[in-house]
Amino acid sequence: MTEPSTKDAVRVNPQSAEYFSSRQLKRGAAGWMLLVGLGVAYVISGDYAGWNFGLKTGGWGGLMIASVLMATMYTCMSFALAELATIAPTAGGGYGFARRAFGPWGGFLCGVAILMEYAIAPAAIATFIGAYCQSLFGIDGWMVYLAFYVVFLGIHIWGAGEALRLIFVITALAVVALVVFVFAMIPHFNVNNLFDIPPTEAVGASSFLPFGYIGIWASIPYGIWFFLAVEGVPLAAEEAKDPQRDLPRGLIGAIFVLVLFCVLILVLGPGGAGSKALMESGNPLVEALESPLVYGGPNMVSRFINFVGLAGLIASFFSIIYGYSRLVFAMSRAGYLPRSLSLTSYRKTPYWALIVPGVIGFLLSLTGQGDLLILVAVFGATISYVMMMASHIWLRVKEPNLSRGYRTPGGTFTSGVALVLACIAVVAGFLVDPRVLIGAAVVYAIFVAYFALYSRHHLVAGAPGEEA
């Protein structure tokens, strides 16, 4: 990577070998199959809860169109990220891509956007875990959130290899539960159930689009929830066995699995129980199975989905904790965030990078507003998507001869499609709740002030991602 120019006003500080010896991850902990599992794990909770809130903003038609657009965006983006990951295979993921393309400011702004997504998404998932625990055991609230944070932070601190293998097992159980749900709902599918939300007086309102054309746009954040965080696969770059080969396989394999489940859940859930019945549910798959139009109450299948389905939420909760810790580790090691956050234990795990965002996430989960937390996470995500796709295009233009272990099919056209859709998605969150703009702006301002006034003058020259 090229050194920052003088106009960047960045002072880099060389560090001794001792600095990096206390900031190392465990190499070779993940092969491509584990990375596919990691990519699916990041997202699979979105199949269990959260997506259905889009029925409340756009009806089934609005959510369906939004989901098709977002599936297109994520598929194109995954192909572009597969290329970027072979150019800059470091634990920083998107921060490293934007740093390469646009310098320290670009890397920092992209990294902070990803951090907002990854620190807040587990808090939203914790509220959905609470809803499932309430259904299963009659308990919910802060004690549930705290227990899950403590247990799974502890496992991550114990070791990366152990954590990734456990993520894979939990994800496999969650996938089995989704397959059972699909087969259980097929006999009860009725196309009329998709359109049971009464049309409003909005422009373009119909049984297909009960909230009008604007409902499509307002449903985009919930269409994103089917795929949110799959872009985190490159965060495992420094722990992959063969980053040049394994990262593209992990990304592309994961997105194809996720698109398939998006289609099945979106069609069969509302198609069996009715869109109106699921649009405000914190536990939509179980409520679909127990609705009067399906099995009419608790049954063996719904109990199985409720119990094993908790694994889906846990998989995403667990894996996104992994993702944010690697991002914080990489940015801290390079000096963008306080350097103490990148310290690693004798088991090569970044303990402060796990604990500090975990405490923040736990406090946010106490709001209990999973739908609002989704929107804030989506806002951070979409900002990072814009910057990562712009990085892909710019690096193709600026460094066409750069060694690339994988090349995106369609080149800049593919990343250009993702870029346009990401720009649309950035705006969509504001249509649902303006508090997203206010909260995100405040958080962003704090981080930008820290970088402008302090950390940009204390970057670490020898850190991966900062040197050529």
N, C-alpha and C positions, 0 to 999 in steps of 0.2 A: 504494500500500500504506500502511496506517496506521502511524504511528510507534509504537514500543514504549512501553507505559505505564511509569510509575515503578516499579510492582511487578515489572516484568521485570528491574530492576536492570541495565540495559544503557546504557552511555554511547556515543553515536555521535559520531564525529569527522569533521567536514567536511574534505574534501581539496581541494587546488587542481586546476585544469584540467590541470596538468602531471602529476599523479598518474594521471589517467585516459588522458592521451595516450600513456603508455607501457604501457597495458593495453587494447589494442584488437584485436578480431578482424576478419577480412576479410569485409565485408558482401557479400551477394549471391552467395556462392560455390556455393550449392546450390539447385536447383529441386526440384519435388516428385518427379520421377523419380529423381534422385540420392538423395533422402531415402528412397524406397521401397527402393532398392538398399542404402542404409546400414542400414535396419531389417533387411533380410534378411541382410546381411553380418554384423551383430552376432551372429546366431543360427545361421547355416548350418553352422558346425562341429558343432553339436549333432546334426545329421543324420548326420555322418560318424563320430562317436565320442562315448562318454559315456552316451548314452541306454541302451545295451545292459546297463549295470551294473544297471539296474532289473530285468532278467530274473533276476538273482541274488538279489534281495531279494523279488520278488513273483511270479516266473514271468510268462508272457506275459499271462495274464488280469489279474494284479495291475497290471502295467505299463500294460496297455491301459486299465483303468478309471482309473488315476492320470492317464494322458495325456489322457483325455477330460475329466476334471475340470480339469486345468491348461489345456487348450485353451479351455475355457469361461471360466476365470478371466482368461486373457490377452486373449481376445476382448472380454470386458466391460471389462477394464481399458484396452484400447487405445481404445475408444470414450470412456471417461471421461477419459483423458489427452489425447485430441484436443481436448476442451473446455478442460481446464486449460491446455493449451499456448497457446491463443488468449487466455487471460486474462493469463498471465505469460510472454510469450515471451522468456526470457533463457537464457543458456548454462547456468544452474544446473539446469534441468529440474525434477526432483522436489523438490530442495531449495527452489527458488523457490515451488513450489506449497504445500508445507508451511509455509514462512515466511509466506506470505500468510494461510494459514488459522490457524496456531497460534503465530505469533510466532517470535522468534529461537531459542528452545529447540527448537521443533518443526522449524524449518528445519535446524538443526544436526544433530539426531538423524537426520532423514531423509537428509540429505546424507552423513553418515558411513556410514550403512547402504549407500547406493548406492556410495560410494567403496570399501567392503569388497568389494562385488560386482565392481566394474569393475577394481579393482587386482589381485584374485586370479584372476578368470576367465582373463586372458591366461596366467597361470602354469600353470593346468590345461591350457589349449589347447597351450601349449608342450610339455608332456609327450606329448600326442597327436601333435603334429608330429614329435617325436622317434621315436615308434613308426612313423609312416609313412616317415620317412627311414631308419630301420633296415630296413624292408621293401624300400625302393627302392634305397638306396645302401650299406646295411650300416654306417651310422654313427648314433650316438645319444649322448645325454648332454649335459653342460654346454656343450660347444663349439657344438652345434646350437642350444641355447636362446639362448646369447649372440649367435650370428650373427644369428638372427632378430630379437632385441630391437634390436641395433645398427642393422641395415639399415632396419627399419621405423620406429624412432624417428627415424632420420635423414630419411626421406622426409616424415614428419609435420612435422619442424622446418623442412624446405625450404618447405612451403606447404600451406595447407588445400585450395585448389582442386585442386591436383595430387593430393593424397592422396585426396580424395573421388572424383575421376574414376578413379584407379587402383583404389580399392576397388570401384567399380561394375564395372569390367572383370573383376577377379578373381572377383567374385561371380557374374557372368554365366557364366564358365567353370565355376565350381562347380555352378551350377544345371544346366548342360548335362550334367555328369558324373552328377548325380543322376537326370536323365531317362534317360540311358543305362543306369544301374543298374536302374531300374524296369522298363524294357522287357526287359532281360536276365534278370530274375528271374521275370517273369510266367509263362513256360512251365514253370517248376520249382516253382511254388507248390503246396503240399499242406497242407491245413488241419491234418492230424495232426502235422505238424512243429512247429506252434505249442505243442503240449502234451506235449513229450517230456521235460520235467523231472519226475522222480518225486515224487509227493506226500510231504510230511513228516508228522509227527504233530501239527502245529499245528492250532489250532481252526479248523474250516472248510476244512481242506486237501482238495484234489481235483486232478484233472489240469488243471483250469482255473486254480485257485488253489493251486499246490503248496506255498506257504508260508502258507496260510491267510488269514484276513481281514486280519491285521496286515500281511501282505505288500503290500496295496494302499496303506496309509499309508506304509510304508517305501519304496515305489517313487515316491512323489510328487516327491522331489528330482530323480529322473532323468526323470520326465515333464516337469518344469520345464525340463530341459536342452534340450528341443526348442524352447523359446521364450525362454530366459533372455537378457535384455539388449535385447529389442525396444523396451522402454520408454525406451531411450536416444535415440530419434529427436528428442525435444524438446531434447536437449543441443546440437543444431545450430541452435537458434532464431536466434541472433544472426548466423549466416552464411547463413540461408535468404533467398531472393529475396523471398518474400511469406509471412511466418510464419503469418498468419491463414488463408491458403488452403493453403499447402504442407505444414504440419505435420500437420493432420488427414489429408490425402491420403497422406502418407508412412506414418503409423502404420497406417491401416486397410488400405492396399494391402499393406504388409509382413505384417501378421498373417494375411491370407487366403492368401498364398503359403506361409507357414510352416505353417499348419494343414493345407494340402493335402499338403505333403511329410511332415509328421508321420504322417499316415494311411498314405501309400504305403510309407514306410520301415519303420514298425512292423509292417505286415502282411506285406510281401514279403520283408524280410530274414530274420526267424525262420521265416516260412512256406516259404522255400526251403531254408535251411541247417539249420533246427532251432534252437529257443531255447537248448538246452543248449550247442550249439557256439559261440554268440556271447556268452554271458553274462559272460565275463571277458576278452573280446578288446579290445585297444587299437586295432584296425583292423578293425571288424566288417564293413564293406561288402566289403572285399577278401576277408576270410576267408569270407564268405557265398558269393561268386562262386567261390572255389577249393575249397569244401567237397565231399566225396564225393557229396553229394546234388544238387549243381548241376553244375559243370564238372569236378570231380575234380582240380584242380590249377591252376597258373598258366596263364593264357590271355590273349589279346589284350584282352578286355574288362576283366579284373581288373587288368592292367597299366595300361590307360587310366585306370580309376577310381583306382588307387593314385597315379598321377602327377598327373592333373588334380584328384583328390580332395584332394591336398595344398593346392590352391587354396582349398578350402572352409575348411580350418583356418586358412590364412593370412588369408582374408577376415575371419573373426571376430577373429582375433588383431590384425590391422591396425586394424579398425574400433573395437574396444573400447578400444584405446590412444587413438584419437581421442576416444571418449566420456569416459574418465576424465580426460583432459587438460582438456576443457571444464568438467567439474564442478569439478576442483581450481582451475582458473582463476577460475571464478565465485565460489566460496567464499573463495578467497584475496583476490580483488579487494574483496570485502565485509568482509574482516577476520576471517572465521571460521577460516581457516587462515593460516599465516605469509604476509604480503603479498608477499614476494619471489617466491612461487610463481606470481603472476599477471603477472609481467613478460613482455612480448611483444617479439619481434624486429622488425626493419625490414620483414619479410615478414608481420607480424601473426600470428605463431604463438607460443603460450605455452610456451617452451622448458623452463623449470624444471618446469612442470606436466606436461610429457611425461617428463622425465628422472627425476625423483625417484621417482614411483610405478613407473616402468619398472625402476629398480634394485631396488626392493623386490620386484616381481613376479619378476624374474630370480632373486633369492635364494630365493624360495619355490619356483620351478620346480625347483631343485636337489634338493628332497625326492623328486621323481619320483612323488609320490602324487597322480596326477590325480583319482582318485575322491574322496579326502579334500578336495582343494582345491575340487572341485565342490560339496561339501556346505557348506563355509565360504562360498563365493560365493553359494550358494542361500540360506543363512541371512541374509546381508546383504540380498539381493534381497527376500526375503519380508517382512522388517521394513519395508523402504521401501514395499512394495506396500500394507501395512496403513495406513501413514501417508498415502500418496498418495490412496487410496480414501476414507479418513476426511476428507481435505482436500476432496475433491470434494463429499462429502455436506455437510460443514460450511459450505462456501462457498455451496452451494445454499440452505441454511437461513439463514445469516447475511447474505448479500448476494444475494438473489434477483434484484435488478434490475441486477446487474453486467453490463457489456457483454461478451457472449460471441460470438466469431466463428463458433463451432460449438457446437451443443448435443447432448449425448449422447442417443441414442435410449433411451427408457425412464427417463431421468433417474437419480434416486438408487436406483431398484430395480436398475439395471444395475451401478452402482458398489457397491451393497450386496451383490450376488451375489459380485463380485470380492473384496470385503472379507472375507466369511465364508470363502471358499476360501483366501484369503491367510492368515488366522488358522490354518486347518488346516495349511497348508503350513509355517508357522513351526515348529510342533511336530514335523512329520514328520521333519525332519533329525536330531532328537535320537534318534529310534528307530533310525537307522542307525549312528551313532557318537557317543557322548557327548563326544568330543574337540571336536566342533563347538561345543558349548555353552561348554566351557572356553576354547578359543581365541578365540571371538567375544567372550566376556565380558571377557577380558583386553584385547583390542584396543579394545573399546567403552569400557572403564573409563579407558584412557589418554586417548582422545579427549575423553571427558566431563570429565575432570579438567582438561585443557588449556583447554577452553571455560569451565568454571566458574571457574577461577582466573585466567585471563588474557584470552582472546580476546573474551568477551562484553562486556568493558569497553573494547574497542578496535574496535568495528564501524565501518564507513565509511558515513556517512549518505547520501552522494550516489551510492552504488553501485546499479546496476540491481537491483531486488529489495528494496532497503532503503528506497527513497523512494516516496511515494505516486504 
